[in-house]
Amino acid sequence: MIRSKSTALYEEAKKYFPGGVNSPVRAFKSVHGAPLFIKNANGALLYDEDGNSFIDFCCSWGPLIHGHNHPGIKEAVIRTIENGMSFGAPTVLGTELGRTMIEHHRYLDKVRFVSSGTEAVMSAIRLARGYTGKNKVIKFDGCYHGHVDSLMVKAGSGLATFGTSSSAGVPESLANETIVVNLNDLQAIEDTLIEHAKDIACIIMEPVPANNGLLLQDQNFLVWIRKLCDDHNVLLIFDEVISGYRVGAEGASGYYSVEPDLLTFGKIIGGGLPVGAFGGRADIMSHVSPDGPVYQAGTLSANPVAMSAGLASLKACLAHGFYEGLEQKTGVLVGRLRDHIDAKGYDMSVVTIGSIFWLAFTKDRISSSDQIDPKSMDLFKKLHAYLLEHGVYLGPSGYEVGFVSNAHTEKTLEKAATIICAGLDHTFNL
């Protein structure tokens, strides 16, 4: 497969952007070759500047649950643009999207729109601190919450430690406001809360950790986290930027029937345009300006074009049987891969929930990031190169998950499964 135009465009882009990209993982540093430069996309297919087509399982990192260039979303955006692209003032579209979210989510009383998932998390953390009057935050090693300064931390040397900066430019004093705990370690969480509860504003977690592998947790773990937060007067924030509207209309909180105090959203609620949101209990949200003392603002918050795309996206998600059908489609792909893996005896597994899947190069269940063998990424690099050459696009990192969209037909999924199975044979037999 010729990708000379993408390679040349990447060399040019490096003159203008750090690493030639505007988000680090796009640089293909974890896989072989230069990144693809995409010209257009439709349905389940991407087309690069060289004219190659790819069955897309990245789906713009999750937002495109209906596939690329969805007619209903595109028509809504065009209709809105005809009236103007930004007003810096309230619109009916923002109200309709907010109402749609709240009416279909039992744990959401009020919501505030922002422009990204990172901004949503940053605002929710500030709100938790403002509401409780406490400063420290507990996060889990292996959960990613955007490039928020106080959450760009990694675990120290103990089971539950004050964070250390994982990015230059994050002051250690700020990182020290965050305590990092291993996933699936209730004892460490309880011990931490007993020692520091008077200083801890919140626990933030991905209820479906999907930024560093797909580290599925048992429902009981989430139930106990909720109980410990109640016992120690600490807020619970679910970061549902990925899982929100992906594993169901109520996201992971509804899937597991565990009520957080605050939630953050992004990706699907923008229908492919930049949107984020945070929301939750009315008494907590009443502390957000202008009702309360916690300041948050944004020039493009609830931008009408993004609101129209998000509204069209959610309405399509709420259609009868949508999630059941999408999970069934995902099962076609996952089932084929699992059967092949078992028949060949490969030391790997396919982890899945809803329409999310992850290729793990081990038979062992992985529920925390420290269980991922870094050497397995060498196998993913080989597989990724093969798949690109044969027209299947996965996110360019073995730690990233894949997404199935409603635009993936069973025929497309069968074709992709055949290519991936051949790719696994190639990878394991090199």
C-alpha positions in Angstrom: 0.0 0.0 0.0 1.4 3.4 -1.0 1.3 6.1 1.6 3.9 8.5 0.1 1.6 11.6 0.3 0.9 11.0 4.0 4.6 10.7 4.6 5.4 13.9 2.7 2.6 15.8 4.5 3.9 14.6 7.8 7.4 15.9 7.1 5.9 19.2 6.2 3.7 19.3 9.3 6.8 18.8 11.5 7.9 22.3 10.4 4.8 23.9 12.0 3.7 21.7 14.9 5.5 19.9 17.8 6.1 16.4 16.5 4.1 17.3 13.4 0.8 16.8 15.2 -1.8 18.5 17.4 -2.3 15.6 19.8 0.7 13.3 20.7 -0.6 9.9 19.9 -1.4 10.9 16.3 2.4 11.0 15.7 2.5 7.1 15.4 5.5 7.0 17.8 4.1 3.7 19.3 3.7 2.0 15.9 5.5 1.8 12.6 5.6 4.4 9.9 4.3 7.9 9.4 0.7 8.9 10.5 -2.1 8.8 8.0 -3.3 12.2 6.7 -7.1 11.7 6.2 -8.8 13.3 3.3 -12.4 12.2 3.9 -14.5 9.6 5.5 -17.9 8.1 5.2 -19.7 5.5 7.2 -17.2 3.0 8.6 -14.4 3.9 6.1 -11.5 6.4 6.2 -9.8 7.6 3.1 -6.3 9.0 3.2 -4.5 11.5 1.0 -3.0 8.6 -1.1 -6.5 7.3 -1.9 -6.3 4.3 0.4 -9.4 3.2 2.3 -9.5 1.7 5.8 -12.2 0.1 8.0 -12.1 2.5 10.9 -12.2 1.3 14.5 -10.7 4.5 16.0 -13.9 6.5 15.2 -12.1 9.8 16.1 -11.2 8.2 19.4 -14.9 7.3 20.3 -17.2 10.2 19.4 -18.4 8.7 16.1 -20.8 6.1 17.4 -22.9 6.6 14.2 -19.9 6.5 11.9 -18.4 9.2 9.7 -20.5 11.8 7.9 -23.8 10.6 9.4 -26.6 12.2 7.3 -28.8 13.3 10.2 -25.9 14.9 12.1 -24.5 16.6 8.9 -27.9 18.0 8.0 -28.4 19.4 11.5 -25.0 21.1 11.4 -25.6 22.6 8.0 -29.1 23.8 9.0 -27.6 25.5 12.1 -24.7 27.1 10.3 -27.1 28.8 8.0 -28.3 30.8 11.0 -24.8 31.6 12.3 -21.9 29.7 13.9 -21.4 31.4 17.3 -23.3 33.9 19.4 -21.8 33.8 22.9 -25.4 33.7 24.1 -28.0 31.1 25.0 -29.8 29.1 22.3 -32.7 26.7 22.2 -30.3 24.0 20.9 -28.3 24.1 24.1 -31.5 23.8 26.1 -32.7 20.9 24.0 -29.5 19.0 24.4 -29.3 19.6 28.1 -32.9 18.5 28.6 -32.4 15.4 26.5 -29.4 14.4 28.6 -31.2 15.0 31.9 -34.5 13.4 30.9 -32.7 10.2 30.0 -30.2 9.9 32.9 -31.4 9.2 36.4 -28.3 10.6 38.0 -28.2 13.9 36.2 -30.1 16.9 37.7 -28.2 19.8 36.0 -25.5 20.1 33.5 -23.0 22.8 32.2 -21.6 22.6 28.7 -17.9 23.2 28.0 -15.7 22.6 24.9 -13.8 19.4 25.7 -13.6 16.5 28.0 -10.5 17.9 29.7 -12.3 21.1 30.4 -15.2 19.1 31.9 -12.9 17.3 34.3 -11.0 20.4 35.3 -14.3 22.1 36.1 -15.8 19.1 38.0 -12.6 19.0 40.1 -12.8 22.7 40.9 -16.5 22.3 41.8 -15.8 19.4 44.1 -13.2 21.4 45.9 -15.4 24.4 46.1 -18.4 22.4 47.3 -16.5 20.5 50.0 -14.0 23.1 51.0 -11.3 20.5 50.7 -8.4 20.3 48.3 -7.0 16.8 47.7 -8.2 14.4 45.0 -7.9 10.6 44.8 -7.4 9.2 41.3 -6.5 5.7 40.1 -3.3 4.6 38.4 -4.3 3.8 34.8 -7.2 6.1 34.5 -6.7 9.2 32.3 -8.7 12.3 32.7 -7.3 14.7 30.1 -4.3 17.0 30.5 -5.5 18.6 33.7 -2.5 19.7 35.8 -3.5 18.1 39.1 -4.4 14.8 37.3 -1.2 14.6 35.2 0.4 12.4 37.9 1.7 8.9 38.2 1.9 6.6 41.2 4.8 6.8 43.6 6.5 3.9 45.3 3.7 2.8 47.7 0.2 1.3 47.3 -1.4 4.7 47.8 0.9 7.6 47.3 0.9 11.3 46.7 1.3 11.8 43.0 4.4 12.8 41.2 4.3 14.8 38.0 4.1 12.8 34.8 4.5 15.9 32.6 6.9 18.8 32.6 5.3 22.0 33.6 3.2 20.5 36.4 4.5 21.8 39.8 5.1 19.1 42.4 3.1 21.1 44.9 0.1 20.8 42.6 0.8 17.1 41.9 0.9 16.5 45.7 -2.7 17.5 46.0 -3.5 14.2 44.2 -3.3 10.8 45.7 -2.8 7.9 43.3 -4.2 4.5 44.2 -4.1 1.2 42.2 -7.3 0.1 40.6 -9.1 -2.8 42.3 -7.5 -2.2 45.6 -10.2 -1.4 48.1 -8.0 -1.7 51.1 -5.7 1.0 49.9 -8.6 3.3 49.2 -10.1 2.7 52.6 -6.8 3.2 54.3 -6.2 6.5 52.4 -9.6 7.8 53.3 -9.2 7.0 56.9 -5.9 8.9 57.0 -6.8 11.8 54.7 -10.6 12.1 54.5 -10.6 15.6 56.1 -8.5 16.8 53.2 -10.0 14.9 50.3 -12.6 16.6 48.2 -13.4 13.7 45.8 -12.5 10.5 44.2 -12.4 10.6 40.4 -12.4 7.5 38.2 -13.4 6.1 34.9 -16.1 3.6 35.8 -15.0 1.9 32.5 -11.3 2.6 32.4 -10.6 2.7 28.7 -7.6 5.0 28.2 -4.9 2.6 29.2 -6.2 -0.7 28.0 -9.8 -1.7 28.8 -9.5 -2.4 32.6 -13.0 -3.6 33.4 -13.9 -3.5 37.1 -16.4 -5.6 38.9 -19.7 -3.9 39.9 -19.0 -4.6 43.5 -15.8 -2.5 43.3 -17.8 0.5 42.2 -20.5 -0.2 44.8 -17.9 -0.2 47.5 -16.3 3.0 46.2 -19.6 4.7 46.5 -20.1 3.4 50.1 -16.6 4.6 51.1 -17.2 8.0 49.7 -20.5 8.2 51.7 -18.8 7.0 54.8 -16.0 9.6 54.6 -18.0 12.6 53.2 -16.1 12.5 49.9 -17.6 13.2 46.5 -17.5 10.6 43.8 -16.9 11.8 40.2 -17.4 9.4 37.3 -15.4 10.4 34.2 -17.7 9.2 31.4 -16.0 11.1 28.5 -15.6 7.7 26.8 -18.3 5.5 28.4 -21.0 8.1 28.4 -23.6 7.2 25.8 -21.2 4.5 24.6 -22.2 1.6 26.8 -25.8 2.7 27.1 -28.0 5.8 27.3 -27.0 6.3 31.0 -23.4 5.4 30.4 -21.5 3.3 32.9 -23.2 4.7 36.0 -26.5 3.4 34.6 -24.9 0.2 33.4 -23.7 -0.6 36.9 -26.5 1.2 38.7 -24.0 3.2 40.8 -24.7 6.8 41.5 -21.9 9.3 41.3 -22.2 12.8 42.7 -20.8 14.4 39.5 -20.2 13.1 36.0 -18.1 14.4 33.1 -19.0 13.9 29.4 -17.5 14.5 26.0 -17.1 12.7 22.6 -20.5 11.3 21.7 -22.5 14.3 23.1 -20.8 16.4 20.4 -21.5 14.2 17.4 -18.0 14.7 16.1 -17.6 18.4 17.1 -15.8 19.7 20.2 -18.0 19.4 23.3 -17.7 18.5 26.9 -20.1 18.7 29.9 -20.1 18.2 33.6 -23.2 17.7 35.7 -24.8 15.8 38.6 -26.7 16.5 41.8 -28.6 19.8 41.8 -27.3 20.9 45.2 -23.7 20.5 44.1 -24.3 22.2 40.7 -25.9 25.1 42.5 -22.4 26.1 43.5 -21.4 26.9 39.9 -21.4 30.5 38.9 -23.6 32.5 38.5 -25.7 30.6 41.1 -22.7 30.0 43.4 -19.0 30.8 44.1 -17.3 28.3 41.8 -16.3 30.2 38.7 -16.5 28.6 35.2 -16.9 30.2 31.9 -16.2 29.6 28.2 -16.5 31.7 25.0 -17.7 28.7 22.9 -19.5 26.8 25.6 -22.8 25.4 24.2 -21.8 26.6 20.7 -25.0 26.2 18.6 -23.3 24.2 15.9 -21.8 21.7 18.4 -25.2 21.6 20.2 -27.0 20.7 17.0 -24.5 17.9 16.2 -24.8 16.5 19.8 -28.5 16.7 19.8 -28.8 14.7 16.5 -26.2 12.2 17.8 -28.1 11.6 21.1 -31.5 11.3 19.4 -30.1 8.6 17.2 -28.6 6.9 20.2 -32.0 6.9 22.0 -33.8 5.1 19.1 -35.4 1.9 20.2 -32.9 -1.0 20.2 -29.9 1.1 19.2 -27.6 -0.1 21.9 -28.7 -3.7 21.7 -28.0 -3.7 18.0 -24.6 -2.1 18.4 -23.6 -4.6 21.0 -24.7 -7.4 18.8 -22.6 -6.0 15.9 -19.6 -5.8 18.2 -20.2 -9.4 19.2 -19.9 -10.5 15.6 -16.4 -9.0 15.4 -15.3 -10.1 18.9 -16.7 -13.6 18.5 -14.8 -14.2 15.3 -11.5 -13.0 16.9 -12.0 -15.0 20.0 -12.7 -18.2 18.0 -9.6 -17.7 16.0 -7.4 -17.0 19.0 -8.7 -20.1 20.8 -8.3 -22.3 17.7 -4.7 -21.1 17.2 -3.8 -21.1 20.9 -2.5 -17.6 20.9 -1.7 -16.0 24.3 -4.1 -13.1 24.0 -7.7 -12.2 24.6 -10.3 -9.7 23.4 -11.8 -7.6 26.2 -15.2 -5.9 25.5 -18.1 -4.0 26.9 -20.9 -2.5 24.9 -19.3 -1.4 21.6 -15.8 -1.0 23.0 -13.1 -3.7 22.5 -9.4 -4.1 23.3 -6.8 -6.6 22.1 -4.8 -7.8 25.2 -1.8 -9.9 24.5 -2.4 -12.3 27.5 -5.0 -14.8 28.6 -4.9 -13.3 32.1 -7.6 -10.9 33.2 -6.2 -7.4 33.4 -7.9 -5.0 35.8 -5.1 -2.6 36.6 -2.5 -0.9 34.5 0.5 -2.5 36.2 -0.7 -5.9 34.9 0.0 -4.8 31.3 3.3 -6.2 30.0 5.1 -3.4 28.1 6.7 -6.1 25.9 3.2 -6.9 24.5 3.3 -3.6 22.7 5.9 -5.0 20.4 3.3 -7.5 19.2 0.8 -4.7 18.7 3.2 -2.7 16.6 3.6 -5.7 14.2 -0.1 -6.2 14.1 -0.9 -2.5 13.5 1.5 -2.4 10.6 -0.1 -5.4 9.0 -3.6 -4.1 9.5 -2.7 -0.7 8.0 -1.2 -2.4 4.9 -4.4 -4.4 4.5 -7.0 -1.7 5.1 -8.0 -1.8 8.8 -7.3 1.2 11.1 -6.9 0.8 14.8 -5.7 3.6 17.1 -1.9 3.9 16.9 -1.2 2.5 20.3 -1.7 -0.9 21.9 -3.0 0.8 25.0 -5.9 2.3 23.1 -9.3 0.7 22.7 -11.3 0.1 19.6 -14.8 1.2 18.8 -17.6 -0.2 16.7 -20.0 2.2 15.2 -23.6 1.8 13.9 -22.1 2.3 10.4 -20.2 -0.9 10.6 -22.3 -3.5 8.8 -22.0 -7.2 9.5 -20.4 -7.6 6.1 -17.8 -4.9 7.0 -17.2 -6.5 10.3 -16.7 -10.0 8.8 -14.2 -8.5 6.4 -12.4 -6.7 9.2 -12.3 -9.9 11.3 -10.8 -11.9 8.4 -8.0 -9.3 8.0 -7.4 -9.1 11.8 -7.2 -12.9 12.1 -4.7 -13.0 9.3 -2.8 -10.2 11.0 -2.6 -12.2 14.2 -1.3 -15.2 12.3 1.3 -12.9 10.7 2.2 -11.4 14.1 2.6 -14.6 16.1 4.5 -16.4 13.4 7.1 -13.8 12.5 
